Amino acid sequence: MGRITEDLIRRNAEHNDCVIFSLEELSLHQQEIERLEHIDKWCRDLKILYLQNNLIGKIENVGKLKKLEYLNLALNNIEKIENLEGCEWLTKLDLTVNFIGELSSIKTLQHNIHLKELFLMGNPCADFDGYRQFVVATLEQLKWLDGKEIERSERIQALQNFPVIEQQIREQEKAYCLKRAKDKEEAQRILQEEEEKEAKAGSYPGFEGRSPFSVESSCHVQAPEGQEGKCNQKKSKDSEDDLEFWNKPSLFTPESRLETLRHMEKQRKDQEKLSEKKKKVKPPRILITKDGKALNVNDPKIDFSLKDDEKRNQIILDLAVYRYLDTSLIDVDVQPTYVRVMVKGKPFQLVLPAEVKPDSSSASRSQTTGHLVICMPKVDGVITGRRQTSKSEKSTSDSSRERPNRRSKEIEKLEVDPSKHSFPDVASIVQEKKHRPRRIQSEPKITASDEDPDFEDNPEVPPLI
């Protein structure tokens, strides 16, 4: 059953920026409200209040609404007009299709001097003989009754016949009150029988501690073949009981309305429990297998394209993310062998054709299309340019002579792959140092005899160093 709460009022006060203290119009229709409460404390400035099609049984807690002009309480369980004296500016009151049998209770509306329109059609009192004349004579400030304008001649005639009409109304009220008391006793007896029946159903062997609705829900659990027949019998019995309830004739009383609502509420709860039993819990999405293998997953069901850019030595993933999706709902995770993108909590995972460098990867989003572009550099390959290697046919002496010229003409390129020679060749450097003395020793020696034929060697002179 519904109740009037602060949250309910705020949700129905969106036109006033959810501010309730200055609210002038409030609609709480079709909320299954049983009691009228809190409104006179929270919404003092109300001018229009809609409460039709609820289960309100008494008019209360509206006496402090001094500015209230229109009150709609149609299709409720009200049996008496009361507690409206404080609504000083009440102009229109709608009590259509209620259970008002005490027509004399309209005398309380004599204090509402601004009341111009009153609706009482669909109530038991509207079937009384002399109903309209009694209301017209009692409430002299009224201009309209049940949508029909009150003529001056009609009011004069009603005032002339008022003593006789009042006596008739009191006799009919008394008869209605006796009949209403019997209906209440009958409704109370039926309610007690249903409660005892439910208590017995809950005490059957094998169903201790369960509600009578859990019996039907338990039938959907996998059971042996011998118990399937019992479950089917239980289902058919419940459907027969439901059909019997709706086909059973009943009086239009506040109790019958409450009984119908409770029956519908039980059905709703039963269906909720049944759906919970039938609902299969989805297993968590497997993104990586037990042996560490990544899987291709596309739960968001969005288009994508994967491009291998050999010129820049990188892999480009273009993900067609929804154009108006907020970027905060996207999470990108790049791993050496796969890339994972979470779009509104749904995983998109793609295994890459080559190993990439996560630290050097970048992600950007287009402002026009909303696409997400992820650039992932490869691990194997050259960072920039190509490396020119020397021919193996050249000798060590030729390479040593050409190396200075080559370094002066171009910049040496480093390779990423450590399997290639990315460090200076120490052996060749040592070999270059060994070649230099060989060139010096190979030069021909100049002797003194070749230089001067008249030279005479004196053995006493020491040799020059």
VEXROLO-313610 format. One record per atom (N, C-alpha, C): residue in one letter; x, y, z. Coordinates in steps of 0.02 Angstrom, whole numbers, plus 50000, padded with zeros to 5 digits. Atoms other than C-alpha are relative to their C-alpha. Last residue first. Layout:
AXYZ;...
//
This chain:
I500645003149979;I559635032948421;I499435003749967;L500544995149983;L561255037048334;L499364996350017;P500584999450047;P562635023848339;P499505005150025;P500605003949978;P564245027148440;P499425000949952;V500574995549989;V565765033348342;V499404995950021;E499954996949934;E567245021848369;E499425004750015;P500285004149945;P566705010448225;P500055003250068;N499514999949947;N566945024248095;N499714995950058;D500265001849935;D565905020347939;D500574999650050;E499575005149969;E566505029547785;E499764998950071;F500045000549927;F565265038947674;F500434994250024;D499344998749972;D565845042647496;D500014999450076;P499525005450016;P564295034347417;P500695001050031;D499364996750018;D563055045747511;D500524994649984;E500064992749998;E561165041547532;E500645003549975;D500424997850056;D561175023447474;D499975007649997;S499645001250062;S562645019747585;S499605002249940;A499514994550013;A561845028347732;A500364999149934;T499325001249974;T560355016847727;T500465005749981;I499504996050038;I558515021847703;I500684999150033;K499504996549960;K557325008247763;K500515003749955;P499295002050011;P555815003847655;P500495004350040;E499644994950037;E554045006547732;E500754998049991;S499945001950070;S553184990047780;S500375005349958;Q499455004950010;Q553524993047961;Q500104998449927;I499364996749985;I552455008947967;I500594995349987;R499864995350054;R550965000647877;R500675003650011;R499815003950059;R551044985947996;R500165004749941;P499285001449998;P551104997848144;P500224996049940;R499584994050006;R549375004548089;R500754998450006;H499814998750069;H548504987948057;H500505005749994;K499465004650021;K548494982248238;K500235001549929;K499384997849968;K547484997548296;K500594995649979;E499764993950032;E546134993548168;E500665002450030;Q499675001950063;Q545984975748231;Q500275006249964;V499325002549984;V545634981948406;V500384998449937;I499614994249975;I544174992248340;I500714997850017;S499774996150057;S543564977648233;S500415006050023;A499485003750036;A543484966248386;A500275004149941;V499364999049966;V542544979048490;V500564996649962;D499625006250006;D541104979748367;D500705001250030;P499384999550042;P540034994248430;P500384993450001;F499444997249961;F538324988948502;F500635000449954;S500164993149983;S536674986448407;S500545003450041;H499414996649971;H537204970848316;H499835007350013;K499544997150050;K535524962148291;K500565003850035;S499665005550034;S534734950748420;S500475002549945;P499335001249973;P534384966048527;P500384994349966;D499905007249988;D532934971048412;D500704998850027;V500355002049939;V532654989648433;V500144992850018;E500545004850010;E533954995248308;E499704998150067;L500025005449950;L535025010848316;L499404995649987;K500675001949978;K535375021348161;K500054994350050;E500085007149987;E537065029648135;E499314998650030;I500065001449928;I536925047048065;I499884992650009;E500665001949974;E537525049747887;E500044998450074;K500544999050049;K538935058147788;K499314998550030;S500074992950015;S540265060647923;S499405001449955;R500274996649941;R540005043247993;R499905007549987;R500705001949993;R540225035747819;R499695003650060;N500394996450050;N541855045347788;N499254998650007;P500044992849984;P542585039547954;P499585003949950;R500424998549943;R542065021247918;R499995007550018;E500634997050021;E542795020247741;E499565002150059;R499894993750035;R544615017747793;R499345003549982;S499714995149955;S544235005047927;S500135006649966;S500534997549956;S543044995747813;S500275005250048;D500444995550037;D544374994547679;D499465002950045;S499644993850012;S545674987647803;S499565005049962;T499994996149938;T544444974747869;T500365006749989;S499495002049951;S544104968147695;S499985004650060;K499464995249989;K542504970947601;K500474997550053;E499435001550042;E541514955547547;E500585004850012;S499545004749967;S540384956547698;S500614998749957;K499955006450034;K539524971947630;K500534995750032;S499435000550047;S539174985747752;S500024993049971;T499455004449977;T537444987547832;T500544999749947;Q499615002550056;Q536265002047799;Q500604996250026;R499285000449987;R534995004147939;R500354997049940;R499735006750011;R533235009747895;R500755000150008;G499545001350056;G532255025047956;G500204992849995;T500024995250055;T531475027948129;T500504997949947;I500364994249974;I531015015948272;I499935005349945;V499584994249994;V531485000348179;V499595005950024;G499994995550057;G530524984348208;G500435006050015;D499475001750048;D529954972448345;D499965004649940;V499385001149964;V528944980148489;V500574998549952;K499775007049995;K527534987448386;K500654999650039;P499375001650034;P526825004748422;P500204992750011;M499575004349959;M524975005248478;M500634998349960;C499395001350037;C523825019148416;C500494996350045;I499455002149957;I522045018748486;I500604998249957;V499425002450039;V520685028548396;V500574998650048;L499415000549957;L518975030548481;L500564996849959;H499605006150005;H517585036448365;H500615000450046;G500005003649936;G516445050448427;G500414993749999;T500325006550006;T516075056048249;T499964996250065;T500544999850049;T516395074748264;T499634993449997;Q500534995749976;Q517445076548422;Q499405000249953;S500204994950048;S518525061548377;S499425004150028;R500695000750022;R519275052248524;R499815005849954;S500324993550012;S521105049048563;S499304998949973;A500715000550019;A522085034448635;A499715007049994;S500414994049988;S523975032748644;S499304998849976;S500644999750035;S525205018248657;S499625006350020;S499974995150054;S527005020948711;S499355000749962;D499814993549973;D526825012548881;D500025005449946;P500564996549967;P525814998148808;P500205007050023;K499734996849940;K527184993048683;K499445004050034;V499964992850000;V526484980848555;V500295002550066;E499894997449933;E526644962448512;E500125007649996;A499294999549983;A525904957648346;A500055003150069;P499605004550043;P524204951848277;P500745000250016;L499614996450050;L523264959548424;L500424995249959;V499315002650001;V521894950148518;V500385003349943;L499765002250065;L520344960948537;L500724997850006;Q499315002449997;Q519294964448691;Q500194997049933;F499795001350069;F517704974848707;F500734998150002;P499325000650026;P516984973748881;P500034999049925;K500005005950044;K515304980948938;K500694999449967;G499955006149961;G515384992649090;G500014993749958;K500575000349953;K514765007748994;K499994993450037;V500494995050022;V516075004248859;V499374999250042;M500635000749964;M517584995048933;M499545005849980;V500364993649992;V519004994048806;V499344998550034;R500675000649970;R520274979748809;R499715007050011;V500264993549977;V521814978148698;V499294999050025;Y500704998650013;Y522824962148671;Y499825007050026;T500295004650050;T524584955148659;T499275001449985;P499555001750056;P525684968148746;P499674995949945;Q499515004949978;Q524224975148849;Q500444998049941;V499585002950053;V523214990848818;V500514995450032;D499455003849970;D521794995248939;D500384996549944;V499565003350048;V520525008648888;V500584996750038;D499375001749967;D519045013948998;D500424995849952;I499565004250041;I517525022848923;I500664999050037;L500275006849999;L516085029549029;L500424995249958;S499885002949934;S517055045549069;S499744992950006;T499355003249999;T517075049148882;T500164996850067;D499514996249961;D515205052748884;D500664996150004;L499815003449938;L514265043848745;L500545004050035;Y500174995849943;Y513535055848616;Y500144996650067;R499794993150009;R514395048248464;R499885004350063;Y500594995850010;Y514275030148513;Y500195007450004;V500374998749938;V515985021948498;V499425004749986;A500574995650014;A516525016248324;A499575000850063;L500595002749967;L518215009148378;L499425004949991;D500524994950006;D519705012448263;D499344996950025;L500675002749989;L521195001748315;L499515005949999;I500514995049986;I522885006748242;I499334996650005;I500665002850013;I524414995248248;I499485005150023;Q500485000049945;Q526135003148234;Q499354996849978;N499885005949958;N527725002848129;N499554999950062;R499854997549933;R527545020448061;R500114994450051;K499574994250008;K527645014647881;K500225002850067;E499305002150005;E526984997347923;E500475006049994;D499634994650033;D525305004047985;D500744998349999;D499295000949987;D524314988248026;D500395005249959;K499564998450056;K522474992948033;K500734999250023;L499315000849977;L521084985948144;L500475000849940;S499535001850054;S519294991648114;S500705000050028;F499304998249990;F517824992548235;F500404998149938;D499565001350057;D515934991648241;D500715002450015;I499844994050039;I515024991148407;I500494998149945;K500235001050069;K514154976348488;K500095006449958;P500374993950020;P514434982548667;P499714999649930;D500654999549967;D514844964248714;D499635006449982;N500314993750021;N516234962448585;N499305000550029;V500664998849971;V517444949148648;V499755006749975;N500304994350034;N518994941248567;N499285000850024;L500535001350047;L519824929848693;L499765006549968;A500504994650004;A521494931148784;A499504998349944;K500134997950069;K522424914848821;K499445005249999;G499724993550014;G523124913348997;G499885002549929;D499315000650023;D522884894549020;D500315006649978;K499585002349944;K521344897549126;K500734999449979;T500095006949980;T520534907748987;T500484998150057;I499365003550006;I520534926748979;I499894993050027;L499584996250045;L518974937148947;L500674996749987;I499315002449999;I517674925649023;I500395003949947;R499695000450066;R516054935149051;R500744998150006;P499574994250018;P515324931449221;P500354998849933;P499315000949975;P513964918249220;P500425005949980;K499515000450053;K512204925049193;K500704998950029;V499434995649985;V511034921149336;V500524999049946;K499365003449998;K509494913349263;K500565005050011;K499454996050026;K507844921449307;K500664996150008;K499875001650071;K506544908149329;K500605003749973;K499805007150006;K506614908549518;K500194998349928;E499345000749969;E506634927549522;E500254992849995;S499514997550049;S505184927849397;S500714999550029;L499945004750054;L504154916849512;L500525002149949;K499625005749975;K504524927649662;K500104994849945;E499304997849989;E503984943049565;E500434994250024;Q499664999750065;Q502434934149500;Q500725002250007;D499905006950023;D501914929449677;D500374999949933;K499445002749962;K502194947349735;K500164992849978;R499394996750022;R501084953649595;R500614997350036;Q499825002650066;Q499744940749630;Q500655003149975;K499745006849990;K499754945449813;K500214996949934;E499334999349972;E499584963849768;E500314993250012;M499554998250054;M498114959849654;M500725000850025;H499935005950044;H497254950749795;H500475001449943;R499555004849967;R497624965149914;R500094993849958;L499324997550004;L496864977549791;L500504995250033;T499765000750069;T495304967149768;T500725002349993;E499885007150013;E495074965449955;E500274998949930;L499385001949965;L495304984149981;L500174992749987;R499454996750035;R493984987949849;R500684998150031;S499895003850062;S492814974849924;S500575003249959;E499665006449985;E493044982650097;E500144996049937;P499294998849987;P492645000150034;P500394993650014;T499894997149933;T491014993249963;T500745001650008;F499524994550009;F490374988649790;F500055003750067;L500294993449996;L489564972149834;L500555005349990;S499864996349938;S490314955849776;S499685006949995;P500364993549994;P489954942349648;P500155003350067;K500434999849941;K491324929049632;K499655006750004;N500685001550020;N491984927849454;N499515000350059;W500244994850045;W493614936849495;W499284998749978;F500024993549966;F493954926249649;F499705005349955;E500584999949956;E493474909949562;E499945006850035;L500604999350042;L494694913249422;L499375000450042;D499994993250026;D496094916149548;D499385001349957;D500174995449945;D495634900349643;D499985007249975;E500715000649987;E495624890449480;E499775004650055;S500354996650054;S497334897249433;S499244999650008;D499924992849991;D498004892349603;D499645003949946;K500434998049943;K497284874849588;K500045007550012;S500694999950024;S498044872749414;S499525002250055;K500094994450046;K499754877749479;K499275000549977;K500004993949961;K499624866149628;K499905006049956;Q500644999549966;Q499114851649518;Q499965006450040;N500504998150050;N500604855049406;N499315000650030;C499904993050017;C501754854949556;C499495002449949;K500254996049944;K501004838549618;K500085007549985;G500735000150002;G501254830549447;G499705004350056;E500224995450052;E503064836049443;E499255000349996;Q500264993849971;Q503384827849611;Q499765004949947;G500595001349958;G503554809949548;G499695006350027;E500585000850043;E504714815449406;E499374998950042;P500075006750029;P505984821849530;P499354999549961;A500255004949952;A506124840649554;A499974993349966;Q499975006750028;Q507084854749467;Q499824994850053;V499355003049987;V506504870749549;V499994992949972;H499574998650058;H504994878449464;H500714997650012;C500155004750052;C503784870349587;C500465000949940;S499585005949992;S504604879749728;S499894994949946;S499334998550024;S503844895849666;S500454993950003;E500014999850073;E502094888949683;E500695001249973;V500155006750024;V502384884149863;V500024999749925;S499375003450015;S503264900549901;S499894992949976;F499804998650069;F501614909649886;F500634996349981;P500395004150047;P500864901550042;P500195001249928;S500644996750014;S502304909250142;S499614995649951;R500074996950065;R503634897550205;R499335003649995;G499594994050005;G504174893550383;G499965003449933;E499944996049940;E503524875950375;E500455006049986;F500034993050018;F503114869850200;F500045004550061;G499544998650054;G503584851550208;G500015007349979;P499335003149994;P502084846750310;P500425001449939;Y499985006650030;Y500674859650291;Y500694997050007;S499805005149951;S500704874050417;S499994993049972;G499304999249980;G500734888250289;G500244994850048;A499585001550058;A499134882250206;A500745000650018;K499985007350009;K498294881850376;K500454998049942;A499615002849945;A498774899950409;A500054992549995;E499294999050015;E498174904950236;E500444997250055;K499825004450056;K496474897150269;K500745000649982;E499945006849974;E496364905550439;E500204995049946;E499395000249959;E496744922450359;E500104993150030;E499425000150045;E495444919350223;E500654999750039;E499975006750032;E494114914850351;E500614999449954;Q499755004849950;Q494514930450453;Q500064993049970;L499294998749990;L494324941550299;L500314995250050;I499645002850058;I492664933650254;I500755001050008;R500025007449996;R492004936950430;R500384996849943;Q499545002149947;Q492574955150427;Q500024992450006;A499324999250026;A491734957950258;A500524997850052;E499895005350050;E490104950750325;E500725000449972;E499945006349964;E490184961750480;E500154994349952;K499365000049965;K490534977250374;K500114993450037;D499485001150050;D489094973350257;D500704999750032;K500015007150019;K487924971450406;K500554998449949;A499735003749943;A488454988650472;A500014992549985;R499264999350002;R488164996250300;R500334996250057;K499765004450054;K486384989550295;K500775000249997;L500115006949978;L486014997450464;L500264995149948;C499515001549948;C486825013950409;C499934992950026;Y499355001450032;Y485815013950246;Y500534998150053;A500045006550034;A484175012150340;A500674998149968;K500035005249948;K484635026450456;K499984993149970;E499335000749971;E485165037550311;E500014994450052;Q499615003850048;Q483505034250223;Q500724999050025;E500245007050000;E482555039650378;E500404995749951;R499785003349938;R483625055250398;R499774992850003;I499285001550006;I483395060150215;I500244996450063;Q499915005750046;Q481515058850227;Q500734997949996;Q500255006049965;Q481465070050381;Q500094993849956;E499515001949949;E482585082850295;E499794993750037;I499445003450033;I481445082950142;I500524997750051;V500235006650021;V479925087050248;V500574996049969;P500175004349942;P480795101250339;P499784993049981;F499435002849963;F481625107750178;F499814995850061;N500145007049983;N480075109650070;N500544996850044;Q500695000649977;Q480095128750065;Q499844992950023;L500054997149933;L481985129550057;L499294999450027;A499665004549954;A482015117549909;A499965002550072;Q500445005749990;Q480715127949816;Q500304995150050;I500584997649962;I481735143749838;I499534994250016;R499794998949930;R483325134949784;R499405002250043;E499885006549970;E482525128049626;E500195000850073;S500655003049985;S481825145149583;S500074993350034;R500264996549941;R483575152649595;R499324997150021;E500414994250016;E484275139549477;E499725003150064;I500574999549954;I485685128149529;I499625006549983;E500084993649966;E486855124449383;E499365000150041;K500624996750022;K487165106149343;K499905006450040;G499934997350067;G488905098649351;G499405003549973;D499925005650047;D488515087749501;D500025002549928;L500025006449965;L487925103149597;L500004994449948;W500045005950044;W488355120649535;W500014993850044;K500244997850065;K488105137849615;K499894994149953;L499855004050060;L488285133049799;L499695003149938;Q499484996750039;Q488245146849932;Q500164996349935;E500274994550039;E486545140949998;E500525003549957;L499424996150020;L487225124250054;L499765005649954;T499514999849946;T485795116050151;T500585004649984;A500264996149944;A484365120150033;A500515000650056;V500104993150023;V485315114649876;V499755004350058;V499354996850008;V485945098949963;V499925007349981;F499704999449934;F484205093750023;F500675003749997;Q500344994649964;Q483405097549856;Q500305001150069;R499794993650029;R484695086849766;R499685005950038;Y499284998749991;Y484475071749880;Y500195007049976;G499924993349976;G482555072249890;G500735002150011;D500544995650023;D482425053449874;D500085006850032;F500544998549953;F484105045749909;F499485004449967;D500595003850018;D485115038949763;D499425001350048;A500284997050061;A486465052449776;A499374996449978;C500474994649982;C486755046849956;C499685003249940;P500665002649980;P487485030449894;P499505005450016;N500025001849929;N488865039949804;N499324997150017;G499675006449990;G489085039949614;G500054997950072;M500285005450040;M488685058449598;M500414993650009;L500165005749956;L489275069449742;L499704994249960;F500165006150038;F490125083849648;F499914994350049;L499975006149961;L490125101249726;L499784994249957;E500145006250037;E490465118149645;E500104994050046;K500474998850055;K490355135749721;K499804993649964;L500125006150038;L491205134449891;L499455001249948;H499794998950069;H491755152049945;H499874993849956;I500454995150032;I490775151650109;I500185001249927;N499614998350060;N491595135750170;N499585004649956;H499474995349980;H490785135850343;H500445002149940;Q500314993449995;Q489195127950271;Q500515005450020;L499764995750054;L490275113250217;L499685006950002;T499344997449981;T490025104650386;T500285004749947;K500104993949961;K488175103250340;K500665003050023;I499834994350043;I488695090750206;I499905006650038;S499324997649985;S488725077550344;S500205005849956;S500044994349953;S486815076050328;S500695002850018;L500094993850038;L487095065250174;L499975006150046;E500254995049952;E487785051350280;E499955006749965;G500705001649987;G487945038150145;G499685004850049;I500314995449954;I489595043750066;I499254998350006;F500505004049963;F490395028649985;F499665004350053;N499745002149935;N491435037049848;N499454995950034;V499905007249991;V491075038949663;V500404998550064;T500345004750044;T491275057849641;T500204992850015;L500055006349961;L491895067849790;L499634994749960;D500225005750041;D492485083349693;D500044993750043;L499895006349964;L492575099649792;L499714994449959;K500265005850036;K492745116749708;K500214993750037;T500504998050050;T492945133949786;T499674994049967;L500215005750040;L493915130649947;L499425002049955;W500094998050069;W494595147450005;W499804994249954;E500414994050005;E494365144650192;E499845001949928;C499834998150070;C495005126750196;C499565006049981;G499414995650003;G494905126050387;G500205002149930;E500184993249980;E493125119250387;E500595004849994;L499854995350055;L493615104050284;L499855007250020;N499334997149993;N493755091350426;N500205004549942;E499784997249936;E492215081150375;E500685003349992;I499684993650015;I491175073550234;I500175003450067;K500284994349964;K490825055250274;K500395006349981;E500695001349980;E491035038350191;E499675006050034;I500254995249951;I492665041050093;I499254998750013;N500435003849954;N493335025550005;N499705004550054;N499675002049938;N494105034149853;N499504996350043;L499795007150002;L493595036749671;L500444998250060;A500425004850034;A493515055849674;A500314993150002;L499965006349963;L494485065649805;L499554994749969;N500295005550038;N494855081349702;N500134993550039;L499815006449970;L495145097049805;L499624994549964;Y500315005850034;Y495135114249721;Y500274993650031;E500594998050039;E495415131149805;E499654994049968;L500245005250044;L496675127549944;L499345002149967;K500044997550069;K497395143650012;K499724995049951;K500444994250005;K497025139950197;K499905002349928;L499884997650068;L497785122450190;L499515005849986;K499544994449999;K497805120150378;K500175002849931;G500314994149971;G496235109350381;G500455006050001;V500014994950052;V496985096450261;V499725006650027;N499344996850009;N497525083350387;N500035004749939;E499644997649941;E495935072950370;E500655003449979;I499724993450015;I494615066650249;I500315002850063;K500224994549956;K494395048150285;K500335006549978;G500645001549966;G494465031750189;G499755005750042;I500064995749941;I495815035850061;I499304999050030;L500385003949951;L496025021149941;L499905003950065;N499595002949947;N496625030549786;N499554995950047;N499825007050013;N495835035249620;N500524997450049;Q500505004750025;Q495795054149644;Q500304993149988;L499915006349963;L497015063649755;L499514994749976;Y500315005750033;Y497285079649654;Y500164993750039;L499775006449974;L497655095349757;L499594994449968;I500335005450036;I497555113149689;I500304993450023;K500634997550025;K497945128749790;K499594994749965;L500365003750052;L499355122349899;L499355003549982;D500224995450053;D500325135549996;D499614996649945;R500494995449974;R500485125450159;R499705004549945;C500214996150059;C501365110850074;C499445004950021;W499464999050048;W502415101750206;W499815004849943;K499394997749968;K501325102350361;K500545002049949;D500134993549969;D499585101350282;D500625002850035;I500054994750050;I500205087650165;I499915006850032;H499394996050011;H500855076350305;H499915005949952;E499574997849946;E499385064050297;E500575004449973;L499814993250018;L497895057450196;L500405003150058;R500104994949948;R497815038750224;R500275006849975;E500555001849955;E497575023950108;E499865005550051;I499934996849935;I498625029449959;I499394998450042;E500235004949949;E498595017049814;E500095002750071;Q499415002049961;Q499605029549708;Q499844994950055;Q499815006950016;Q498315032249571;Q500654997950034;H500525004850019;H498215051249594;H500304993249983;L499825006549970;L499505061249690;L499474994849983;S500415005650026;S499465077649593;S500284993550028;L499725006649985;L500075093449680;L499524994749975;E500405005250031;E499835111849635;E500354993350009;E500694997750005;E500415127149734;E499544994849969;L500385003550052;L502105121049797;L499285002450001;S500344994950039;S503075133949900;S499564997149944;F500304995249954;F503605121850037;F499615005549964;I500675001749978;I503835107649912;I499685005350044;V500084996249937;V505335112749807;V499284999150022;C500005004649942;C505645098949678;C499985003750067;D499305001549984;D506075112149545;D500064995950063;N499804994849951;N504245117849548;N500714998950024;H500154993550030;H503745108549389;H500185005750046;E499474998250047;E504645093349460;E499885006849968;A499944992849998;A503455092849609;A500565002349953;N500574997250036;N502815075049586;N500015007650001;R500005002850067;R504515067549631;R499425002749958;R499474996750039;R504605079449779;R500024997349928;I500214993250016;I502915073649844;I500525003549957;L500555000350048;L503395055349834;L499775006949979;D499725001750066;D505065058649918;D499474999749947;E499674994050026;E504205067650062;E500294998749931;T499334998749973;T503075052850089;T500285006349968;I499764993450021;I501205050050065;I500665001350035;R500054994949949;R500925031450085;R500275006549972;G499604994050005;G500595017549961;G499875004750058;M500424994150000;M500005000050000;M500445006250000;
//
